[in-house]
Amino acid sequence: MHQKKNFTAGKELNEAKKVLVMVHGRGAFAEDILSLAGYFNLKDFALIAPQATSNTWYPYSFLMPPKQNEPWLSSALDILSEVVEDINDAGIVSEQIYFLGFSQGACLTLEFVTRNARKWGGVIAFTGGLIGDKIYTENYSGGFMNTPVFIGSSNPDPHVPVERVNATTIVLQNMHADVTTKIYPGMGHTINKDEIEQSNNLIFNQQ
């Protein structure tokens, strides 16, 4: 099970107006995802990147039945819940909390915000989709109240099928998120310049 271990950058939480929660991918480190911060417009942000125990949020593909990724999946979702609770306790409302994840971290991010739908500041998922062998809509309720969401992915991607990205987009749109999805032919499992520009224009320049 995951132990709470956060890495931080940017403004101190008690001095920040906004917070970006950054969720790393499989086999990576919190410091890796924090290193992306320089590409985004984050002047007034505190940055928080939780570290997965053993560098992975759950052991198997996100397309496996969720029970096969337990108890790690629930523990990972609990970690994000604790991060949000800590931010709220510092006096920052959920509308000023933003999320960014890559790959496994993007899947976890999308799963968390959709299970906890509300007016977030914004959500960025670089190569990800909702978790499960199918989309379990019974896990999702509430609404996003026009939260801006950007999802970018490659076609093909070795881990995240475009079909799941598109299905995820529909779920979030039906829950009143303002979703922009871009599929990049042959991009590979990475983040490209256009995704960064889209994120800045759609999420961080709309504050």
Phi and psi restraints in degrees (value plus and minus 20) as a CYANA .aco file:
   2 HIS   PHI     -95.8   -55.8
   2 HIS   PSI     121.0   161.0
   3 GLN   PHI    -121.0   -81.0
   3 GLN   PSI     121.4   161.4
   4 LYS   PHI     -90.8   -50.8
   4 LYS   PSI      95.1   135.1
   5 LYS   PHI    -168.2  -128.2
   5 LYS   PSI      86.3   126.3
   6 ASN   PHI    -127.6   -87.6
   6 ASN   PSI     120.6   160.6
   7 PHE   PHI    -127.9   -87.9
   7 PHE   PSI     125.0   165.0
   8 THR   PHI    -151.2  -111.2
   8 THR   PSI     140.1   180.1
   9 ALA   PHI    -178.4  -138.4
   9 ALA   PSI     159.8   199.8
  10 GLY   PHI      52.5    92.5
  10 GLY   PSI    -168.9  -128.9
  11 LYS   PHI     -92.4   -52.4
  11 LYS   PSI     135.4   175.4
  12 GLU   PHI     -86.2   -46.2
  12 GLU   PSI     127.7   167.7
  13 LEU   PHI     -78.2   -38.2
  13 LEU   PSI     -57.2   -17.2
  14 ASN   PHI     -98.6   -58.6
  14 ASN   PSI     -22.9    17.1
  15 GLU   PHI    -134.6   -94.6
  15 GLU   PSI     -29.3    10.7
  16 ALA   PHI    -105.4   -65.4
  16 ALA   PSI     132.3   172.3
  17 LYS   PHI    -114.0   -74.0
  17 LYS   PSI     -45.4    -5.4
  18 LYS   PHI    -161.8  -121.8
  18 LYS   PSI     139.0   179.0
  19 VAL   PHI    -153.2  -113.2
  19 VAL   PSI     116.2   156.2
  20 LEU   PHI    -131.5   -91.5
  20 LEU   PSI     100.5   140.5
  21 VAL   PHI    -113.9   -73.9
  21 VAL   PSI     102.0   142.0
  22 MET   PHI    -134.7   -94.7
  22 MET   PSI     105.4   145.4
  23 VAL   PHI    -137.4   -97.4
  23 VAL   PSI      95.1   135.1
  24 HIS   PHI     -95.4   -55.4
  24 HIS   PSI     146.5   186.5
  25 GLY   PHI    -111.8   -71.8
  25 GLY   PSI    -199.3  -159.3
  26 ARG   PHI     -81.9   -41.9
  26 ARG   PSI     113.2   153.2
  27 GLY   PHI      57.5    97.5
  27 GLY   PSI     -15.1    24.9
  28 ALA   PHI    -127.5   -87.5
  28 ALA   PSI    -196.6  -156.6
  29 PHE   PHI    -143.7  -103.7
  29 PHE   PSI     135.9   175.9
  30 ALA   PHI     -77.3   -37.3
  30 ALA   PSI     -57.2   -17.2
  31 GLU   PHI     -82.0   -42.0
  31 GLU   PSI     -50.3   -10.3
  32 ASP   PHI     -83.8   -43.8
  32 ASP   PSI     -68.1   -28.1
  33 ILE   PHI     -91.9   -51.9
  33 ILE   PSI     -52.9   -12.9
  34 LEU   PHI     -82.7   -42.7
  34 LEU   PSI     -50.0   -10.0
  35 SER   PHI     -86.1   -46.1
  35 SER   PSI     -34.8     5.2
  36 LEU   PHI     -97.5   -57.5
  36 LEU   PSI     -34.3     5.7
  37 ALA   PHI     -77.0   -37.0
  37 ALA   PSI     -52.7   -12.7
  38 GLY   PHI     -83.9   -43.9
  38 GLY   PSI     -34.4     5.6
  39 TYR   PHI    -106.9   -66.9
  39 TYR   PSI     -28.0    12.0
  40 PHE   PHI    -138.1   -98.1
  40 PHE   PSI     141.2   181.2
  41 ASN   PHI    -105.4   -65.4
  41 ASN   PSI      69.2   109.2
  42 LEU   PHI    -145.6  -105.6
  42 LEU   PSI      19.7    59.7
  43 LYS   PHI     -76.0   -36.0
  43 LYS   PSI     -65.1   -25.1
  44 ASP   PHI    -122.6   -82.6
  44 ASP   PSI      -3.2    36.8
  45 PHE   PHI    -116.8   -76.8
  45 PHE   PSI     123.1   163.1
  46 ALA   PHI    -109.4   -69.4
  46 ALA   PSI     124.1   164.1
  47 LEU   PHI    -136.1   -96.1
  47 LEU   PSI     111.2   151.2
  48 ILE   PHI    -149.1  -109.1
  48 ILE   PSI     106.2   146.2
  49 ALA   PHI    -145.9  -105.9
  49 ALA   PSI      85.4   125.4
  50 PRO   PHI     -90.7   -50.7
  50 PRO   PSI     128.3   168.3
  51 GLN   PHI    -125.1   -85.1
  51 GLN   PSI     105.3   145.3
  52 ALA   PHI     -93.9   -53.9
  52 ALA   PSI     119.4   159.4
  53 THR   PHI     -82.9   -42.9
  53 THR   PSI     112.2   152.2
  54 SER   PHI      40.3    80.3
  54 SER   PSI       1.2    41.2
  55 ASN   PHI      45.5    85.5
  55 ASN   PSI      -1.3    38.7
  56 THR   PHI    -162.7  -122.7
  56 THR   PSI     119.1   159.1
  57 TRP   PHI     -99.9   -59.9
  57 TRP   PSI     -53.0   -13.0
  58 TYR   PHI    -174.5  -134.5
  58 TYR   PSI     132.7   172.7
  59 PRO   PHI     -96.9   -56.9
  59 PRO   PSI     -50.8   -10.8
  60 TYR   PHI    -132.3   -92.3
  60 TYR   PSI     158.2   198.2
  61 SER   PHI     -75.2   -35.2
  61 SER   PSI     128.7   168.7
  62 PHE   PHI     -88.6   -48.6
  62 PHE   PSI     -31.2     8.8
  63 LEU   PHI    -110.0   -70.0
  63 LEU   PSI     -20.0    20.0
  64 MET   PHI     -98.0   -58.0
  64 MET   PSI     139.2   179.2
  65 PRO   PHI     -74.4   -34.4
  65 PRO   PSI     113.5   153.5
  66 PRO   PHI     -72.7   -32.7
  66 PRO   PSI     -55.6   -15.6
  67 LYS   PHI     -82.2   -42.2
  67 LYS   PSI     -44.3    -4.3
  68 GLN   PHI     -95.5   -55.5
  68 GLN   PSI     -37.5     2.5
  69 ASN   PHI    -119.3   -79.3
  69 ASN   PSI     -12.0    28.0
  70 GLU   PHI    -109.4   -69.4
  70 GLU   PSI     134.4   174.4
  71 PRO   PHI    -105.2   -65.2
  71 PRO   PSI     -14.1    25.9
  72 TRP   PHI     -86.3   -46.3
  72 TRP   PSI     -59.4   -19.4
  73 LEU   PHI     -82.6   -42.6
  73 LEU   PSI     -70.0   -30.0
  74 SER   PHI     -81.7   -41.7
  74 SER   PSI     -57.9   -17.9
  75 SER   PHI     -83.9   -43.9
  75 SER   PSI     -60.3   -20.3
  76 ALA   PHI     -84.4   -44.4
  76 ALA   PSI     -63.1   -23.1
  77 LEU   PHI     -83.2   -43.2
  77 LEU   PSI     -57.2   -17.2
  78 ASP   PHI     -84.3   -44.3
  78 ASP   PSI     -57.7   -17.7
  79 ILE   PHI     -80.0   -40.0
  79 ILE   PSI     -65.1   -25.1
  80 LEU   PHI     -85.8   -45.8
  80 LEU   PSI     -57.2   -17.2
  81 SER   PHI     -80.4   -40.4
  81 SER   PSI     -61.5   -21.5
  82 GLU   PHI     -86.0   -46.0
  82 GLU   PSI     -58.9   -18.9
  83 VAL   PHI     -81.3   -41.3
  83 VAL   PSI     -66.8   -26.8
  84 VAL   PHI     -83.2   -43.2
  84 VAL   PSI     -61.0   -21.0
  85 GLU   PHI     -81.7   -41.7
  85 GLU   PSI     -62.1   -22.1
  86 ASP   PHI     -82.9   -42.9
  86 ASP   PSI     -60.1   -20.1
  87 ILE   PHI     -85.9   -45.9
  87 ILE   PSI     -65.7   -25.7
  88 ASN   PHI     -80.2   -40.2
  88 ASN   PSI     -60.2   -20.2
  89 ASP   PHI     -83.9   -43.9
  89 ASP   PSI     -45.4    -5.4
  90 ALA   PHI    -101.8   -61.8
  90 ALA   PSI     -18.1    21.9
  91 GLY   PHI      75.0   115.0
  91 GLY   PSI      -9.8    30.2
  92 ILE   PHI    -122.5   -82.5
  92 ILE   PSI     101.9   141.9
  93 VAL   PHI     -97.2   -57.2
  93 VAL   PSI     141.7   181.7
  94 SER   PHI     -81.7   -41.7
  94 SER   PSI     -48.7    -8.7
  95 GLU   PHI     -84.6   -44.6
  95 GLU   PSI     -35.2     4.8
  96 GLN   PHI    -127.6   -87.6
  96 GLN   PSI      -5.4    34.6
  97 ILE   PHI    -125.5   -85.5
  97 ILE   PSI     107.4   147.4
  98 TYR   PHI    -136.6   -96.6
  98 TYR   PSI     135.6   175.6
  99 PHE   PHI    -150.4  -110.4
  99 PHE   PSI     123.1   163.1
 100 LEU   PHI    -162.0  -122.0
 100 LEU   PSI     109.7   149.7
 101 GLY   PHI    -161.2  -121.2
 101 GLY   PSI     133.9   173.9
 102 PHE   PHI    -142.9  -102.9
 102 PHE   PSI     111.9   151.9
 103 SER   PHI      38.4    78.4
 103 SER   PSI    -140.1  -100.1
 104 GLN   PHI     -75.9   -35.9
 104 GLN   PSI     -57.2   -17.2
 105 GLY   PHI     -86.7   -46.7
 105 GLY   PSI     -52.2   -12.2
 106 ALA   PHI     -89.4   -49.4
 106 ALA   PSI     -60.3   -20.3
 107 CYS   PHI     -82.5   -42.5
 107 CYS   PSI     -66.1   -26.1
 108 LEU   PHI     -83.6   -43.6
 108 LEU   PSI     -61.7   -21.7
 109 THR   PHI     -80.1   -40.1
 109 THR   PSI     -69.0   -29.0
 110 LEU   PHI     -83.4   -43.4
 110 LEU   PSI     -60.6   -20.6
 111 GLU   PHI     -83.5   -43.5
 111 GLU   PSI     -62.7   -22.7
 112 PHE   PHI     -85.8   -45.8
 112 PHE   PSI     -71.4   -31.4
 113 VAL   PHI     -87.4   -47.4
 113 VAL   PSI     -49.2    -9.2
 114 THR   PHI     -98.0   -58.0
 114 THR   PSI     -53.8   -13.8
 115 ARG   PHI     -91.5   -51.5
 115 ARG   PSI     -39.5     0.5
 116 ASN   PHI    -145.2  -105.2
 116 ASN   PSI      26.9    66.9
 117 ALA   PHI     -81.7   -41.7
 117 ALA   PSI     112.0   152.0
 118 ARG   PHI    -186.5  -146.5
 118 ARG   PSI    -194.9  -154.9
 119 LYS   PHI     -99.5   -59.5
 119 LYS   PSI      76.7   116.7
 120 TRP   PHI    -110.1   -70.1
 120 TRP   PSI     148.2   188.2
 121 GLY   PHI     -87.6   -47.6
 121 GLY   PSI     -62.1   -22.1
 122 GLY   PHI     152.6   192.6
 122 GLY   PSI     139.1   179.1
 123 VAL   PHI    -155.9  -115.9
 123 VAL   PSI     111.5   151.5
 124 ILE   PHI    -144.2  -104.2
 124 ILE   PSI     102.5   142.5
 125 ALA   PHI    -142.2  -102.2
 125 ALA   PSI      86.7   126.7
 126 PHE   PHI    -109.6   -69.6
 126 PHE   PSI      81.0   121.0
 127 THR   PHI      47.0    87.0
 127 THR   PSI      59.8    99.8
 128 GLY   PHI    -185.1  -145.1
 128 GLY   PSI     150.6   190.6
 129 GLY   PHI    -179.3  -139.3
 129 GLY   PSI     151.2   191.2
 130 LEU   PHI     -82.8   -42.8
 130 LEU   PSI     129.8   169.8
 131 ILE   PHI    -111.8   -71.8
 131 ILE   PSI     116.3   156.3
 132 GLY   PHI     118.5   158.5
 132 GLY   PSI     143.2   183.2
 133 ASP   PHI     -87.1   -47.1
 133 ASP   PSI     -39.3     0.7
 134 LYS   PHI    -166.5  -126.5
 134 LYS   PSI     153.8   193.8
 135 ILE   PHI    -107.2   -67.2
 135 ILE   PSI      99.1   139.1
 136 TYR   PHI    -112.2   -72.2
 136 TYR   PSI      66.0   106.0
 137 THR   PHI     -84.6   -44.6
 137 THR   PSI     -40.4    -0.4
 138 GLU   PHI     -86.5   -46.5
 138 GLU   PSI     -35.1     4.9
 139 ASN   PHI    -102.0   -62.0
 139 ASN   PSI     -27.6    12.4
 140 TYR   PHI    -139.4   -99.4
 140 TYR   PSI     109.5   149.5
 141 SER   PHI    -168.6  -128.6
 141 SER   PSI     152.1   192.1
 142 GLY   PHI      62.7   102.7
 142 GLY   PSI    -187.5  -147.5
 143 GLY   PHI    -164.7  -124.7
 143 GLY   PSI     136.7   176.7
 144 PHE   PHI    -109.6   -69.6
 144 PHE   PSI     -30.6     9.4
 145 MET   PHI      31.7    71.7
 145 MET   PSI      27.1    67.1
 146 ASN   PHI      47.4    87.4
 146 ASN   PSI       6.6    46.6
 147 THR   PHI     -75.3   -35.3
 147 THR   PSI     108.5   148.5
 148 PRO   PHI     -93.7   -53.7
 148 PRO   PSI     112.5   152.5
 149 VAL   PHI    -151.3  -111.3
 149 VAL   PSI     111.9   151.9
 150 PHE   PHI    -137.9   -97.9
 150 PHE   PSI     107.7   147.7
 151 ILE   PHI    -142.8  -102.8
 151 ILE   PSI     103.0   143.0
 152 GLY   PHI    -141.9  -101.9
 152 GLY   PSI     122.3   162.3
 153 SER   PHI    -178.9  -138.9
 153 SER   PSI     146.3   186.3
 154 SER   PHI    -118.0   -78.0
 154 SER   PSI     132.4   172.4
 155 ASN   PHI    -146.7  -106.7
 155 ASN   PSI      88.8   128.8
 156 PRO   PHI    -106.0   -66.0
 156 PRO   PSI     146.3   186.3
 157 ASP   PHI    -144.8  -104.8
 157 ASP   PSI     119.2   159.2
 158 PRO   PHI     -88.4   -48.4
 158 PRO   PSI     -35.6     4.4
 159 HIS   PHI    -140.3  -100.3
 159 HIS   PSI     -48.2    -8.2
 160 VAL   PHI    -143.8  -103.8
 160 VAL   PSI      85.1   125.1
 161 PRO   PHI     -86.7   -46.7
 161 PRO   PSI     123.5   163.5
 162 VAL   PHI     -79.1   -39.1
 162 VAL   PSI     -53.5   -13.5
 163 GLU   PHI     -78.8   -38.8
 163 GLU   PSI     -59.0   -19.0
 164 ARG   PHI     -91.8   -51.8
 164 ARG   PSI     -57.0   -17.0
 165 VAL   PHI     -79.9   -39.9
 165 VAL   PSI     -66.6   -26.6
 166 ASN   PHI     -87.1   -47.1
 166 ASN   PSI     -60.2   -20.2
 167 ALA   PHI     -84.4   -44.4
 167 ALA   PSI     -58.4   -18.4
 168 THR   PHI     -82.6   -42.6
 168 THR   PSI     -63.6   -23.6
 169 THR   PHI     -75.5   -35.5
 169 THR   PSI     -64.4   -24.4
 170 ILE   PHI     -83.7   -43.7
 170 ILE   PSI     -63.8   -23.8
 171 VAL   PHI     -78.9   -38.9
 171 VAL   PSI     -67.7   -27.7
 172 LEU   PHI     -86.3   -46.3
 172 LEU   PSI     -59.1   -19.1
 173 GLN   PHI     -83.4   -43.4
 173 GLN   PSI     -60.4   -20.4
 174 ASN   PHI     -85.3   -45.3
 174 ASN   PSI     -41.6    -1.6
 175 MET   PHI    -117.7   -77.7
 175 MET   PSI      -3.0    37.0
 176 HIS   PHI      49.1    89.1
 176 HIS   PSI      15.3    55.3
 177 ALA   PHI    -107.8   -67.8
 177 ALA   PSI     129.6   169.6
 178 ASP   PHI    -113.9   -73.9
 178 ASP   PSI      68.7   108.7
 179 VAL   PHI    -118.0   -78.0
 179 VAL   PSI     111.3   151.3
 180 THR   PHI    -135.8   -95.8
 180 THR   PSI     101.0   141.0
 181 THR   PHI    -137.6   -97.6
 181 THR   PSI     111.2   151.2
 182 LYS   PHI    -147.4  -107.4
 182 LYS   PSI     108.4   148.4
 183 ILE   PHI    -128.4   -88.4
 183 ILE   PSI     107.7   147.7
 184 TYR   PHI    -128.7   -88.7
 184 TYR   PSI      95.6   135.6
 185 PRO   PHI     -81.6   -41.6
 185 PRO   PSI     104.0   144.0
 186 GLY   PHI      44.1    84.1
 186 GLY   PSI       4.8    44.8
 187 MET   PHI     -88.5   -48.5
 187 MET   PSI     -53.8   -13.8
 188 GLY   PHI      68.3   108.3
 188 GLY   PSI     158.1   198.1
 189 HIS   PHI    -108.2   -68.2
 189 HIS   PSI      58.2    98.2
 190 THR   PHI    -176.1  -136.1
 190 THR   PSI    -193.2  -153.2
 191 ILE   PHI    -140.1  -100.1
 191 ILE   PSI     110.2   150.2
 192 ASN   PHI    -128.0   -88.0
 192 ASN   PSI     153.3   193.3
 193 LYS   PHI     -82.7   -42.7
 193 LYS   PSI     -59.4   -19.4
 194 ASP   PHI     -84.0   -44.0
 194 ASP   PSI     -57.3   -17.3
 195 GLU   PHI     -81.8   -41.8
 195 GLU   PSI     -60.0   -20.0
 196 ILE   PHI     -84.8   -44.8
 196 ILE   PSI     -63.2   -23.2
 197 GLU   PHI     -84.9   -44.9
 197 GLU   PSI     -62.0   -22.0
 198 GLN   PHI     -80.3   -40.3
 198 GLN   PSI     -62.9   -22.9
 199 SER   PHI     -82.9   -42.9
 199 SER   PSI     -64.5   -24.5
 200 ASN   PHI     -83.8   -43.8
 200 ASN   PSI     -64.7   -24.7
 201 ASN   PHI     -90.3   -50.3
 201 ASN   PSI     -61.2   -21.2
 202 LEU   PHI    -107.4   -67.4
 202 LEU   PSI     -50.5   -10.5
 203 ILE   PHI    -131.0   -91.0
 203 ILE   PSI     -78.9   -38.9
 204 PHE   PHI    -104.5   -64.5
 204 PHE   PSI     -36.7     3.3
 205 ASN   PHI    -113.8   -73.8
 205 ASN   PSI     -17.6    22.4
 206 GLN   PHI    -123.1   -83.1
 206 GLN   PSI      -6.7    33.3
